[in-house]
Amino acid sequence: MNRQRPLRALVTLGPTHEPMDEVRFIGNRSSGRMGTEIARALAERGCGVRVLAGPCQPAGLDSLPDVRRFRTAEELRDLLRTDWPAFDLLIMAAAVADWRPRTVRAGKTRRSDAPPLVELEPVPEILGTLSSRPDQFVVGFALEPATDLLASARAKLARKRADCIVANPLETMDAPTVEGTLVWPDGAVERAEEGACTKSAFAKWLVDRVLPKADARLSIR
Ligand code: CTP
């Protein structure tokens, strides 16, 4: 691609772990594989890539040169606030918790203690509250039941203030394959191919669709 400088891409991936006490957490099954494949595909196409990775160790993550770690949604939010202004493209593939324990107990809760009642509180929205400039391009993800996929993805486009949404059926989580759909603000919908494809093949397909749009934004500056 003919750029004046390499496009700088920030990719978030993996789950968050929200602590209950100093040894236990509430997490989710995200493996970080999809985000890792996207980061690799972006690097292969000449982008400068930084990864913000949750607690996961997918194959290939080690080979990426610029990886920063978060554990909780709050840590991810803080990293994004600091890093995003220096990037052009955000791929928000992290599976952020929706709820977290309201209080974190000190030390370790013992088995002999009374079973703890864990009160949860909502995790504040990260992507939908992130400030972006007109020259930046944002790709959000949506994990949805297959029956509700497109309607929910369209609703998330606006709520997440994203330039497009990658909608995945629930079965994608922690799976080797993906059946992703790209949803654009003008109503257009693109499917990679009929049926599921590998996360690596889907990542290349996705990057080839998103990069020209992100490149076009750069000229706004
Ligand atoms: N996301 C976020 N902040 C949150 C939760 C999610 O920025 N607190 C981001 C995810 O990284 C993803 C997108 O929002 O890019 C959609 O995440 P998803 O879990 O599908 O949607 P939710 O907003 O959590 O809504 P719901 O669980 O009701 O579908």
Residues whose N, C-alpha, C, O or C-beta is under 5 A from the ligand:
A	BS01	CTP	M92 A93 A94 A95 V96 A97 D98 V123 P124 E125 I126 L127 G128 G140 F141 A142 L143
